[in-house]
């Protein structure tokens, strides 16, 4: 029998022993936590499982997604709740948008002091601060492209002392860009061509055989 080595971690102030080589979410399951909150897709795409972590010897805490980060000896973990603030109702304008369109619904954008905390906190490695500055300049198509991989985890908002919520602004920029600066989805079109050319035929046949010989 192979016995997995355990590591000592602290979850929301409580000390526990959990197997190594598992994610923080898997550690919660191991400890019998139901995880009705702070959990979602388990693939790093929904941003529901945001945590603040600190390892021994680290001066500053780090932010991460619990479904992606592995446990380690001495890891201290605190789960964060979602952004409780009211979302601005920002409809699409009748005319081509400008930076004033953004300021109308997100006036706090002007308070950005370029500290860079939002970029440091982003688990998707987005240069969030650059996106905020571009939003202030009205470069909405550029902002939309920059926030393509945003999972709306709101960690950028959590660390912002100016109370800016870049992830919401990024989503609005993507809506505006889609309506006024549409671009062809090249990756999607390429994948459709690959499927039509039977590039994945062998893999699909393997999938269809699953369960037939059980």
C-alpha positions in Angstrom: 0.0 0.0 0.0 1.3 3.5 -0.9 0.8 5.9 1.9 0.6 9.5 0.7 2.7 12.0 2.7 0.7 14.6 4.5 1.4 18.4 4.9 0.2 20.8 7.6 -1.9 23.7 6.4 -4.2 26.3 8.0 -7.6 26.9 6.5 -9.5 29.9 7.7 -7.5 29.9 11.0 -7.8 26.1 11.7 -4.8 23.8 11.5 -5.2 20.5 9.5 -3.2 17.7 8.0 -4.0 16.9 4.4 -2.4 14.7 1.7 0.2 16.4 -0.4 -0.1 16.9 -4.2 -3.8 17.9 -4.1 -5.4 21.3 -4.7 -6.9 23.5 -2.0 -10.4 22.5 -3.1 -9.5 18.8 -2.9 -8.1 19.4 0.6 -11.5 20.8 1.6 -13.2 17.7 0.3 -10.6 15.5 2.2 -11.6 17.4 5.4 -15.3 16.7 4.8 -16.2 20.3 3.8 -19.4 20.4 1.6 -18.1 23.5 -0.3 -21.6 24.9 -1.1 -19.9 28.2 -1.6 -16.6 29.2 -3.1 -16.7 26.5 -5.7 -17.7 26.3 -9.3 -16.2 24.9 -12.5 -13.0 23.3 -10.9 -11.2 24.3 -14.1 -10.0 27.8 -13.3 -12.6 29.4 -15.6 -15.4 30.7 -13.3 -13.4 32.6 -10.6 -15.6 31.3 -7.7 -12.9 29.8 -5.5 -10.8 32.9 -4.7 -8.4 32.6 -1.8 -5.6 34.6 -0.1 -2.6 32.4 0.7 0.7 32.8 2.6 3.6 30.4 2.8 6.1 30.4 5.7 8.7 33.2 5.1 6.5 35.2 2.7 6.2 38.8 3.7 3.1 39.5 1.6 0.0 37.3 1.0 -0.7 36.0 -2.5 -4.1 35.6 -4.3 -5.1 32.5 -6.2 -7.9 30.2 -7.3 -8.3 27.2 -4.9 -9.1 24.8 -7.7 -5.7 25.5 -9.3 -3.3 26.0 -6.4 -1.7 23.0 -4.8 -1.3 22.6 -1.0 2.2 22.9 0.5 3.7 22.6 4.0 2.8 25.5 6.2 0.3 27.0 3.7 -2.2 29.4 5.2 -5.4 29.8 3.3 -8.4 32.1 3.7 -11.4 32.0 1.3 -12.9 35.3 0.1 -16.5 36.0 -0.4 -17.8 37.4 -3.7 -18.1 41.1 -4.4 -21.2 42.3 -2.5 -21.4 45.7 -4.3 -24.3 46.5 -6.7 -23.4 46.1 -10.3 -23.8 49.2 -12.5 -26.6 48.9 -15.1 -24.7 49.9 -18.2 -26.7 49.4 -21.4 -25.2 49.7 -24.8 -25.1 53.3 -26.1 -26.9 54.3 -29.3 -23.7 55.8 -30.7 -20.1 54.7 -30.8 -18.8 54.6 -27.3 -16.0 56.7 -25.8 -14.2 57.0 -22.5 -17.0 59.2 -21.3 -19.4 56.3 -21.9 -17.3 54.3 -19.4 -17.1 57.2 -16.9 -20.9 57.5 -16.9 -21.3 54.1 -15.3 -17.8 53.6 -13.7 -16.8 57.1 -12.6 -14.5 55.5 -9.9 -12.1 54.6 -12.8 -10.7 58.1 -12.6 -9.4 57.4 -9.1 -6.8 54.9 -10.3 -3.4 55.7 -8.8 -1.5 53.1 -10.9 -0.3 51.1 -7.8 -0.3 47.8 -9.7 -2.0 45.8 -7.0 -4.8 44.6 -9.3 -2.2 43.2 -11.8 -0.3 41.4 -9.0 -3.6 39.9 -7.7 -4.8 38.6 -11.0 -4.6 34.7 -11.2 -4.9 34.9 -15.0 -1.8 37.1 -15.3 -3.7 39.9 -16.9 -2.1 43.4 -16.8 -5.2 44.7 -15.2 -3.7 48.1 -14.4 -2.8 48.7 -18.0 -6.4 47.8 -18.9 -7.8 50.4 -16.4 -5.5 53.0 -17.9 -6.5 52.1 -21.4 -10.1 52.3 -20.3 -9.5 55.8 -19.1 -8.1 56.7 -22.5 -11.1 55.2 -24.3 -9.2 52.3 -26.0 -12.2 50.0 -25.5 -11.2 47.5 -28.2 -7.8 47.1 -26.6 -9.3 46.7 -23.2 -11.7 44.1 -24.5 -8.9 42.0 -25.9 -6.8 42.4 -22.7 -9.7 41.0 -20.6 -10.6 38.1 -22.8 -9.2 35.6 -20.3 -10.8 37.3 -17.3 -12.8 34.9 -15.1 -14.5 37.7 -13.0 -13.0 36.4 -9.8 -13.0 40.0 -8.5 -9.6 39.7 -6.8 -8.6 42.9 -8.6 -11.4 44.7 -6.9 -10.6 43.2 -3.5 -7.1 44.7 -3.5 -8.0 48.0 -5.0 -7.9 50.8 -2.4 -9.6 53.2 -4.8 -12.6 50.8 -4.9 -12.4 50.3 -8.7 -13.8 47.1 -10.1 -11.7 46.4 -13.2 -13.3 43.0 -13.9 -16.7 44.7 -14.4 -15.2 47.4 -16.5 -13.4 44.8 -18.6 -16.7 42.9 -19.2 -18.4 46.1 -20.2 -15.6 46.9 -22.6 -16.0 43.5 -24.2 -19.7 44.1 -24.7 -19.0 47.5 -26.3 -16.3 46.1 -28.5 -18.6 43.2 -29.6 -21.3 45.7 -30.5 -19.2 48.4 -32.2 -15.9 46.8 -33.1 -16.8 43.2 -34.0 -14.0 40.9 -35.1 -14.1 37.4 -36.6 -13.5 34.7 -33.9 -10.5 33.3 -35.7 -9.8 30.5 -33.2 -13.4 29.3 -33.4 -13.4 29.4 -37.2 -10.1 27.4 -37.3 -11.5 24.8 -35.0 -14.7 24.5 -37.1 -12.5 23.9 -40.1 -10.5 21.3 -38.3 -13.6 19.4 -37.3 -15.0 19.6 -40.8 -11.7 18.1 -42.2 -12.0 15.1 -39.8 -8.9 16.1 -37.9 -10.4 14.7 -34.7 -12.1 11.7 -36.2 -9.9 9.1 -34.5 -10.4 10.7 -31.1 -14.1 11.0 -31.6 -14.3 7.3 -32.5 -12.4 6.5 -29.3 -14.9 8.5 -27.3 -17.8 6.7 -28.9 -16.3 3.3 -27.9 -16.2 4.2 -24.2 -18.6 1.9 -22.3 -19.4 -0.4 -25.2 -17.1 -3.2 -23.9 -18.0 -2.9 -20.2 
